[in-house]
Amino acid sequence: MLELLSQPWPWYIAGPIIGIFVPALLLLTGKSFGVSSSLRHLCAAVAPGSNAYLTYDWKKDGIWNLLFVAGIALGGVVAGVWLTNPEPIALAEATRADLTALGIRDFTGMVPTDLFSWQALGTVPGFVVLVIGGFLVGFGARYAGGCTSGHAIMGLATFQKASLYATIGFFIGGILVTYLLYPVIFN
């Protein structure tokens, strides 16, 4: 069982599990799947009244949002500490060549330490990707009324037109960053 859990799951296994989870959550609990709203509840619980955006009755939705975020964090720790696959992540040679051309050469972990590490944070590319990119993702998630998981998984599953527009925007943004911004940042 541990070997099964420590290996990457193919899309045809993971996709249907997510696909079953979304309607089950909605039908059984009436709750929508999404992460950014859960993080908003966490901030409202920790810093009540400090900001108008966080001044609302977060308890009316129950604490399931907070347990959801805690489960994500705990699952990440369990997967990263006890279920780590010792094999390098399988990347297509074309992807590896493109990343190498950008200066990313360490492919031994889950993420390249050339970009995602404390040392990389002190570099211009690391700062832009981690700090500025992180801020833009957080701001964009709130501006769009939800994050990628909320819109692309739950919103599309419930036929929300705004989620379709947001998901199209996520893909366009990803393509623009990959092909236009990354070459400028890394060179």
C-alpha positions in Angstrom: 0.0 0.0 0.0 2.8 2.4 0.8 4.4 1.8 -2.6 1.1 2.7 -4.3 0.8 5.9 -2.2 4.4 7.0 -2.9 4.1 6.7 -6.7 2.6 9.4 -8.9 -0.9 8.4 -9.9 -1.9 8.5 -13.5 -4.5 11.1 -14.7 -7.0 8.3 -15.3 -7.0 7.4 -11.6 -6.5 10.8 -9.9 -8.9 12.7 -12.3 -12.0 10.5 -11.6 -11.3 10.6 -7.8 -11.4 14.4 -8.0 -14.4 14.2 -10.3 -16.3 12.0 -7.8 -15.2 14.1 -4.8 -16.6 17.4 -6.2 -20.3 16.3 -6.7 -20.2 14.2 -3.5 -19.1 17.2 -1.4 -21.8 19.3 -3.0 -24.6 16.7 -2.7 -23.7 15.3 0.8 -22.7 18.6 2.5 -23.9 21.4 0.3 -20.3 22.8 0.4 -18.3 24.0 -2.5 -14.7 22.8 -3.2 -12.1 25.6 -3.1 -9.0 26.7 -1.2 -8.8 30.4 -1.3 -12.1 31.0 0.5 -10.9 28.6 3.2 -7.7 30.6 3.7 -9.9 33.7 4.0 -11.8 32.0 6.8 -8.5 31.2 8.5 -7.4 34.8 8.3 -10.8 36.0 9.6 -10.5 33.6 12.6 -6.9 34.6 13.4 -7.2 38.4 12.9 -10.9 39.3 13.5 -11.7 43.0 12.9 -8.3 43.9 11.6 -9.6 44.4 8.0 -13.0 45.1 6.5 -12.5 42.2 4.1 -12.1 39.8 7.1 -15.0 41.2 9.2 -17.8 38.7 8.7 -19.3 35.7 10.5 -16.9 33.0 9.3 -18.4 30.6 11.8 -21.7 30.4 10.0 -20.1 28.1 7.4 -18.8 25.9 10.2 -15.2 25.0 10.8 -15.0 22.5 7.9 -13.1 25.1 5.8 -10.4 25.3 8.5 -10.2 21.5 8.8 -10.0 21.3 5.0 -6.9 23.6 5.0 -5.4 21.7 7.9 -5.9 18.5 6.0 -4.1 19.9 3.0 -1.2 20.9 5.1 -1.1 17.6 7.0 -1.4 15.7 3.8 1.5 17.6 2.3 3.7 16.8 5.4 2.8 13.1 5.3 3.4 12.9 1.5 6.7 14.9 1.7 8.1 13.2 4.8 6.9 9.6 4.8 5.6 8.9 1.3 8.4 10.5 -0.7 9.3 8.7 -3.9 13.1 8.5 -4.0 13.1 8.5 -7.8 13.6 11.8 -9.6 10.4 13.2 -11.1 9.9 11.9 -14.6 10.1 14.9 -17.0 9.9 14.8 -20.8 13.3 15.5 -22.4 11.9 18.5 -24.1 10.8 20.0 -20.8 14.1 19.2 -19.2 15.9 20.9 -22.1 13.6 24.0 -21.9 14.2 24.3 -18.2 18.0 23.8 -18.6 18.0 26.6 -21.2 16.4 28.9 -18.5 19.2 27.9 -16.0 17.3 25.4 -14.0 19.5 22.3 -13.6 18.5 20.5 -10.4 15.8 18.0 -11.1 16.3 15.7 -8.1 13.4 16.8 -5.8 9.7 17.6 -6.1 10.6 21.1 -7.3 13.8 22.5 -8.7 15.9 24.0 -5.8 17.4 26.3 -8.4 14.2 28.2 -8.1 12.4 27.1 -5.0 14.8 27.5 -2.1 16.0 30.1 0.4 19.1 30.7 -1.7 17.0 31.2 -4.8 14.8 33.8 -2.9 17.9 36.1 -2.9 18.1 36.1 -6.7 16.1 38.2 -9.0 14.4 35.3 -10.7 13.6 33.6 -7.4 12.2 36.8 -5.9 10.1 37.5 -8.9 8.7 34.0 -9.1 8.2 33.3 -5.4 7.3 36.7 -3.9 5.8 38.7 -6.7 4.3 35.7 -8.3 2.9 34.5 -5.0 1.3 37.9 -4.4 -0.2 38.0 -7.8 -1.6 34.5 -7.4 -3.2 35.4 -4.1 -4.5 38.7 -5.4 -5.8 37.2 -8.6 -7.6 34.4 -6.7 -9.5 36.9 -4.6 -10.1 39.3 -7.5 -11.5 36.4 -9.6 -13.7 35.3 -6.7 -11.8 32.0 -6.3 -8.7 30.0 -6.9 -7.9 27.6 -9.7 -9.3 24.6 -7.8 -12.5 26.5 -7.0 -13.1 27.7 -10.5 -11.6 25.0 -12.7 -12.9 22.1 -10.6 -16.0 23.1 -8.7 -17.1 26.1 -10.9 -16.9 24.2 -14.2 -18.6 21.2 -12.7 -21.5 23.4 -11.7 -21.6 25.2 -15.0 -20.6 28.6 -13.7 -19.9 31.0 -16.7 -17.6 33.1 -14.5 -15.6 30.0 -13.7 -15.2 29.2 -17.4 -13.9 32.8 -18.0 -11.5 32.5 -15.0 -10.2 29.1 -16.1 -9.5 30.4 -19.6 -7.7 33.3 -18.0 -5.6 30.9 -15.8 -4.5 29.0 -18.9 -3.7 32.2 -20.9 -1.8 33.6 -18.0 0.2 30.4 -17.6 1.1 30.3 -21.3 2.1 34.0 -21.3 4.3 33.5 -18.3 5.9 30.3 -19.6 6.7 31.6 -23.1 7.1 35.3 -22.6 7.9 36.2 -19.0 10.1 33.3 -17.9 12.7 33.8 -20.7 13.0 37.5 -19.7 13.3 36.8 -16.0 15.8 34.0 -16.4 18.1 35.6 -18.9 
